[in-house]
Amino acid sequence: MQSIDVPFSRPPSPGPHPLKIGWYGLGAMGYFMARNLAKSRQHSSNTPILAYNRTLSKAQKLVDEVGSSLAKVASSPAQLATDVYNEFAKALSETPPTKTKIFVDTSTVYPTLSVDIDKLISSFAHCNFVASPIFGPPMAADAGKLVIAMSGDYRSKKEVAYLTVPGVGRKVIDLGGNIEKAPTFKLIGNGMIMGANELLAETLTLGEKSGVGAHAVYDLVKEIMPAPGLIAYGERMVNDRFDGSNGFAIDGGIKDSVHIRRLTAELNCPMPAVDIAHQRMITARSIHKEQKSAGTHKWDVIDWSAMIAGSRVAAGMAPFDCNKSTHVVRDD
């Protein structure tokens, strides 16, 4: 039977071998994803997932939260089959697999890198690679409501889809067998979000500068364009909540914008909104870096919603504190 949220028929259960899962990377998104995956398997498997992170205390924190029956700390990356993909390949060469192994990458990478990884992993018997970038902020990862894109080997996608939905995500979007499609789709989606955030930042800045007020403009956004991203990032912008430690760090946003601009250049398909958003994020990061040097910074890491600082500075306003800015006061 096929779920409306998973575009594949359910794989045979039980499989020929007990399913063993290794998870590498427990950052702002990975921790919640691994935790939810472990919890979703508590009634269907007696094999805990193996979790590894460069900072081992994060892996131990996961075990402490879900219990040792659901997760265990991997003693080294090699226990998962190692760290980065060249090390995966080294481990596979030293111990050739006799059972099916599926490698799943949920990060945002340039499409050609996925091709290289796919060729590397698929060169070993019984090994397949699935490109599976995810959409959603840390709060969606926490709630298990991510949208998951997939491309690659069909049978592998089927296994991964039913393993992660529900639990890690709420829906899978299948992009077919060409491994490049899911990473490309991810960059397109991030470009859309990035461009929307830039327009949102410009609009809120104009609202504040005109005397109408950014909060009034934000209320309008919630009424006529109530997209989850606009609401979430708009709330950060109007309240100057730019702490990147609990959001999406601006360095990650700049990395994505570099990838998107490269893609648009290679395909001769300009995205001016992304170009501007890229400039705004560079501006915000530069201002924040100067504040850190002067010891006047409020946050160690800034969220990519801080791109509004570029719009504010261009309008003669304070970058990270709308209460310090001068604006037009209109008579009633």
C-alpha positions as CSV (number, residue, x, y, z in Angstrom):
1,M,0.0,0.0,0.0
2,Q,1.3,3.5,-0.9
3,S,1.1,6.4,1.5
4,I,-0.1,9.8,0.2
5,D,3.0,11.3,1.7
6,V,5.4,8.7,0.3
7,P,5.4,8.2,-3.5
8,F,6.6,4.5,-3.3
9,S,4.9,1.2,-2.5
10,R,5.9,-0.1,0.9
11,P,9.1,-2.3,0.8
12,P,8.8,-6.0,1.9
13,S,8.9,-6.4,5.7
14,P,10.8,-7.9,7.3
15,G,13.7,-7.6,5.0
16,P,16.3,-10.3,4.4
17,H,18.6,-8.9,7.0
18,P,17.9,-6.8,10.2
19,L,18.1,-3.1,9.4
20,K,21.1,-1.4,11.0
21,I,21.3,2.4,10.9
22,G,24.3,4.7,11.4
23,W,23.9,8.5,11.7
24,Y,26.8,10.9,11.2
25,G,26.4,14.5,12.2
26,L,24.4,15.9,15.1
27,G,24.2,19.6,14.3
28,A,21.2,22.0,14.5
29,M,19.2,19.8,12.1
30,G,20.9,16.4,12.4
31,Y,20.4,16.0,16.1
32,F,16.6,16.3,15.8
33,M,16.5,14.1,12.7
34,A,18.5,11.3,14.4
35,R,16.4,11.6,17.6
36,N,13.1,11.4,15.8
37,L,14.4,8.5,13.6
38,A,15.4,6.6,16.7
39,K,12.1,7.2,18.5
40,S,10.0,6.2,15.4
41,R,11.7,2.8,15.5
42,Q,11.0,1.9,19.1
43,H,8.2,-0.4,18.3
44,S,9.5,-1.9,15.0
45,S,13.2,-2.7,15.8
46,N,15.3,-3.9,18.7
47,T,18.5,-2.6,17.0
48,P,19.6,0.9,18.2
49,I,21.0,3.4,15.7
50,L,24.7,4.1,15.9
51,A,25.3,7.9,16.2
52,Y,28.6,9.7,15.7
53,N,29.6,13.3,15.9
54,R,33.0,15.0,15.9
55,T,32.0,16.3,19.4
56,L,31.2,13.0,21.0
57,S,29.3,14.7,23.8
58,K,26.5,15.5,21.3
59,A,26.1,11.8,20.5
60,Q,26.0,10.9,24.2
61,K,23.4,13.6,24.7
62,L,21.3,11.8,22.1
63,V,21.6,8.5,23.9
64,D,20.8,10.1,27.2
65,E,17.6,11.6,25.7
66,V,16.2,8.5,23.8
67,G,17.7,5.8,25.9
68,S,20.4,3.2,25.2
69,S,17.9,0.8,23.7
70,L,17.2,3.2,20.8
71,A,20.7,4.8,20.2
72,K,24.3,4.0,20.9
73,V,27.4,6.2,20.5
74,A,29.7,5.0,17.7
75,S,33.2,4.7,19.0
76,S,34.6,6.2,15.8
77,P,33.4,7.2,12.3
78,A,34.8,3.8,11.1
79,Q,32.0,2.1,13.0
80,L,29.5,3.8,10.7
81,A,31.9,3.1,7.7
82,T,33.8,6.3,8.4
83,D,33.7,10.1,8.1
84,V,33.7,11.8,4.7
85,Y,33.0,9.7,1.6
86,N,36.6,9.0,0.7
87,E,36.9,7.5,4.1
88,F,33.7,5.6,3.5
89,A,35.4,4.2,0.4
90,K,38.5,3.3,2.3
91,A,36.5,1.4,4.9
92,L,34.5,-0.4,2.2
93,S,37.7,-1.4,0.5
94,E,39.2,-2.8,3.7
95,T,36.0,-4.6,4.6
96,P,33.9,-5.3,1.5
97,P,30.2,-5.4,2.4
98,T,28.3,-8.7,2.0
99,K,24.9,-7.1,2.7
100,T,23.1,-4.1,1.1
101,K,24.3,-0.7,2.4
102,I,22.5,2.5,1.6
103,F,24.3,5.8,2.0
104,V,21.9,8.8,2.4
105,D,23.1,12.4,2.2
106,T,20.7,15.0,3.6
107,S,22.9,18.0,3.2
108,T,22.8,20.8,0.7
109,V,25.6,20.3,-1.9
110,Y,26.3,21.2,-5.5
111,P,24.7,18.6,-7.8
112,T,27.9,17.5,-9.5
113,L,29.3,16.5,-6.1
114,S,26.4,14.1,-5.6
115,V,27.3,12.6,-9.0
116,D,30.9,12.0,-7.8
117,I,29.7,10.5,-4.5
118,D,27.3,8.3,-6.3
119,K,30.0,7.0,-8.6
120,L,32.3,6.4,-5.6
121,I,29.8,4.5,-3.5
122,S,28.2,2.6,-6.3
123,S,31.6,1.2,-7.3
124,F,31.4,-1.1,-4.3
125,A,29.2,-4.2,-4.5
126,H,25.9,-4.0,-2.5
127,C,26.2,-0.2,-2.0
128,N,23.8,2.4,-3.2
129,F,23.6,6.2,-2.7
130,V,20.5,8.4,-2.2
131,A,20.6,12.1,-2.4
132,S,18.0,13.3,0.1
133,P,18.3,17.0,1.0
134,I,15.6,18.3,3.4
135,F,13.5,21.4,3.6
136,G,12.6,23.0,6.9
137,P,14.2,25.0,9.8
138,P,15.4,23.4,13.0
139,M,11.9,23.7,14.6
140,A,10.5,21.6,11.7
141,A,13.3,19.0,12.3
142,D,12.4,19.0,16.0
143,A,8.8,18.3,15.2
144,G,9.5,15.7,12.6
145,K,7.8,17.8,9.9
146,L,10.6,18.2,7.3
147,V,9.9,17.8,3.6
148,I,12.4,15.3,2.1
149,A,13.5,15.3,-1.6
150,M,15.0,12.1,-3.0
151,S,16.9,11.0,-6.2
152,G,18.8,7.9,-6.9
153,D,18.3,4.1,-6.8
154,Y,14.6,3.3,-6.7
155,R,14.7,0.4,-4.2
156,S,17.0,2.4,-1.9
157,K,14.7,5.4,-2.0
158,K,11.8,3.2,-1.1
159,E,13.6,1.8,2.0
160,V,14.7,5.3,3.1
161,A,11.3,6.9,2.5
162,Y,9.4,4.5,4.7
163,L,12.1,4.7,7.3
164,T,11.9,8.5,7.6
165,V,8.2,9.2,7.1
166,P,6.6,9.6,9.5
167,G,9.2,10.4,12.1
168,V,11.9,12.5,10.5
169,G,9.7,14.1,7.8
170,R,6.1,14.6,6.8
171,K,6.5,14.1,3.0
172,V,8.8,12.7,0.4
173,I,9.2,14.3,-3.1
174,D,10.6,11.8,-5.6
175,L,12.9,13.4,-8.3
176,G,13.7,10.2,-10.1
177,G,16.8,8.2,-10.8
178,N,19.1,11.0,-11.9
179,I,21.2,11.6,-8.7
180,E,21.6,15.3,-9.6
181,K,17.9,16.1,-9.5
182,A,17.3,16.3,-5.7
183,P,20.4,18.5,-5.0
184,T,19.3,20.7,-7.9
185,F,15.7,20.8,-6.5
186,K,17.1,21.8,-3.1
187,L,19.1,24.7,-4.5
188,I,16.0,25.9,-6.5
189,G,13.9,25.7,-3.3
190,N,16.5,27.5,-1.2
191,G,16.8,30.2,-3.9
192,M,13.0,30.7,-3.7
193,I,13.2,31.0,0.1
194,M,16.2,33.3,-0.1
195,G,14.6,35.6,-2.7
196,A,11.3,35.7,-0.7
197,N,13.3,36.6,2.5
198,E,15.0,39.4,0.6
199,L,11.7,40.9,-0.6
200,L,10.3,40.5,2.9
201,A,13.4,42.3,4.4
202,E,13.0,45.2,1.9
203,T,9.2,45.5,2.6
204,L,9.6,45.4,6.4
205,T,12.4,48.1,6.1
206,L,10.2,50.3,4.0
207,G,7.4,49.9,6.5
208,E,9.6,50.9,9.3
209,K,11.2,53.8,7.5
210,S,7.9,55.2,6.3
211,G,6.4,55.3,9.8
212,V,3.8,52.7,9.0
213,G,5.8,50.2,11.1
214,A,7.4,46.9,10.3
215,H,5.0,45.1,12.6
216,A,2.0,46.4,10.7
217,V,3.6,45.2,7.4
218,Y,4.3,41.8,9.1
219,D,0.6,41.6,10.1
220,L,-0.3,42.1,6.5
221,V,2.1,39.3,5.4
222,K,0.3,37.0,7.8
223,E,-3.1,37.9,6.4
224,I,-2.4,37.8,2.6
225,M,0.8,35.6,2.3
226,P,0.8,33.3,5.2
227,A,3.6,31.0,4.0
228,P,5.4,29.3,7.0
229,G,8.8,30.6,5.9
230,L,7.6,34.2,5.6
231,I,5.9,34.0,8.9
232,A,8.9,32.5,10.7
233,Y,11.6,34.7,9.2
234,G,9.4,37.8,9.3
235,E,8.9,37.2,13.1
236,R,12.7,37.1,13.5
237,M,13.2,40.3,11.4
238,V,10.6,42.5,13.1
239,N,11.8,41.4,16.6
240,D,15.5,41.5,15.9
241,R,15.9,37.9,16.8
242,F,19.1,37.1,14.9
243,D,20.7,34.5,17.1
244,G,22.0,31.9,14.6
245,S,22.7,29.3,17.3
246,N,19.0,28.3,17.2
247,G,18.4,29.0,13.5
248,F,20.1,28.8,10.2
249,A,23.6,30.4,10.4
250,I,24.3,33.1,7.8
251,D,27.5,31.3,6.7
252,G,25.2,28.5,5.6
253,G,23.0,30.9,3.7
254,I,26.0,32.4,1.9
255,K,27.3,28.9,1.0
256,D,23.9,28.1,-0.5
257,S,23.7,31.4,-2.4
258,V,27.1,30.7,-3.9
259,H,25.9,27.3,-5.1
260,I,22.7,28.8,-6.5
261,R,24.5,31.6,-8.3
262,R,26.9,29.0,-9.8
263,L,23.9,26.9,-11.0
264,T,22.1,29.9,-12.6
265,A,25.3,31.0,-14.3
266,E,25.9,27.5,-15.8
267,L,22.4,27.3,-17.0
268,N,22.2,30.9,-18.2
269,C,19.1,31.4,-16.0
270,P,19.6,34.6,-13.9
271,M,18.0,34.9,-10.5
272,P,18.5,38.6,-9.6
273,A,16.7,38.2,-6.2
274,V,19.3,35.7,-5.1
275,D,22.1,38.0,-6.3
276,I,20.8,40.7,-4.1
277,A,20.1,38.4,-1.1
278,H,23.7,37.2,-1.4
279,Q,25.0,40.8,-1.2
280,R,22.7,41.5,1.8
281,M,24.0,38.5,3.6
282,I,27.6,39.5,2.9
283,T,26.8,42.9,4.3
284,A,25.2,41.6,7.4
285,R,28.1,39.2,8.0
286,S,30.6,42.0,7.5
287,I,28.9,44.3,10.0
288,H,28.6,41.5,12.5
289,K,32.3,40.7,12.2
290,E,33.2,44.3,12.9
291,Q,31.0,44.3,15.9
292,K,32.6,41.1,17.2
293,S,36.0,42.8,16.7
294,A,34.9,45.8,18.7
295,G,33.3,43.6,21.4
296,T,29.8,45.1,20.8
297,H,28.2,42.1,19.2
298,K,25.0,40.6,20.7
299,W,25.2,37.1,19.1
300,D,28.2,34.9,18.4
301,V,26.5,33.6,15.2
302,I,23.8,35.4,13.3
303,D,20.8,33.8,11.5
304,W,20.4,34.4,7.8
305,S,17.3,36.4,8.5
306,A,19.8,39.1,9.5
307,M,20.1,39.8,5.8
308,I,17.6,42.6,6.6
309,A,20.6,44.5,8.0
310,G,21.7,45.2,4.4
311,S,18.3,46.8,3.6
312,R,18.3,48.8,6.9
313,V,21.8,50.1,6.4
314,A,21.0,51.1,2.8
315,A,18.0,53.0,4.2
316,G,20.1,54.8,6.8
317,M,18.9,52.6,9.7
318,A,20.7,50.6,12.4
319,P,21.5,47.1,11.1
320,F,20.4,44.8,14.0
321,D,18.3,47.1,16.2
322,C,15.2,48.7,14.7
323,N,14.5,50.6,17.9
324,K,17.6,52.8,17.3
325,S,16.6,53.8,13.8
326,T,15.0,57.1,12.7
327,H,11.9,57.0,10.6
328,V,9.1,59.1,9.3
329,V,6.4,60.0,11.9
330,R,3.1,60.6,10.1
331,D,0.4,62.8,11.6
332,D,-3.0,61.1,12.2
